Amino acid sequence: MKLVIAMIQDQDANKLLGILSEHGYSATKLASTGGFLRQGNTTLLIGVEDQRVHELMELIKETSKSRKQLVTPLASVGRSLNNYMTEPVEVTVGGATVFVVAVEDFAKV
């Protein structure tokens, strides 16, 4: 058994959760925040049998597409405001960051 930890954009979460449910996957949804843009993300914890990991990864890939977005960077703590960029910049957001972790033991109690 594997534990799949998938960090996705909030705007992809509901669609992905619906698709996962249709394919028989259960997921735990956690609110999270990205470190670079400091925007809301969703982290999904999904327990899956080894032979279904590839199918799950394909569903995540198909649903969590990257896109371009204009953002105004936040000033980092300790940085001088002289170097702070006030103009919006275009960045690529979205997609998914996924970890697949071996599960030694699993129990529902």
N, C-alpha and C positions, 0 to 999 in steps of 0.2 A: 504494500500500500504506500501511496505517496500523499504528501500534503503540498498542494499547489497554492502559493501565495502570489496573488496577482494585484499589482497596483495599476489602476486605470483612472482616466479622467472621470469626474463626477457625471459629465454629460453622456458618457457611454454606459454608466452603471445599470440603469434600469433596463435598457435594451439587452445588455449581456445577461443580467439576471433572468430575464424572461426566456432567452434562448437556452440558457443552462437548465432551467426548469423543464422546458420542453424536451430536452435530451436526457432527463433523469438525474441531473446533478443537483446536489444541495450545496449551498454556500452560506457562509457567515459574512455579513457585510460590516466593515469597520470604516468610520470616517478617519481620514488621514490628511496630512498637509505635505505638499512637495517642498523640498529644501531649496530648489533654485528659484522658482517663481513665487513660492509661499502661497500657492493657491490650493483650494480643496481638491482632494483626490478621494478615491474609494479603494480600500484594500479588501480583497475577497480571499477568504480562507476556504479551500475546497479539498475535501478528502476524496481520493479517487484510487481505484484499483490500477495497478501498474499498466495493464493492457489498454486502459482508456486514456492514458496521459496524452498520447498523440492527438486523439480526437478532441480532447479538451483544449489543447494548445491551438488547434486549428480554429475552434469556435472563438477563442479569445482574440486570435489574430484577425479573423474576419470582422469582428465587431468593434475592436478598439483601434480605429484608424488614426493616424497622425494627421494634423492639419496645421495651417499657418494661423497665427494670432498676433495682433499688435498688443504689446504690453509696455507699461511704464515701469522700469526696474525700481525696486525699493532700495533706499540707502541702507547699506550694511552697517551694523554697529561697529564703531571704531574707524570707519572710513571718513575721510574729509568730505564735506559737502562741496568743495571745489571740484572734485572729480565725479560728482553725482550727475548722471544723465537724466535730464528732464524730458527728453523727447522719447515718444514711444518707439520701440524697435520691434521688428517682425521676428518671431521665433517659431520653431516647430514645437507643437505640443501634442499630446495624445499618444496613441500607441499604448503599449503596456510594458511594464517591467515585471517579469515572472520568475519566481524561484520554485524549483521542484525539490522537495526535501523527503528523504526516506523516513518512513514512520516505523518505528520498532514495535510499537504496541498501540492498539486502539480499542476503546471500550465506550459504549453508551450506557450510562447509569441513570 
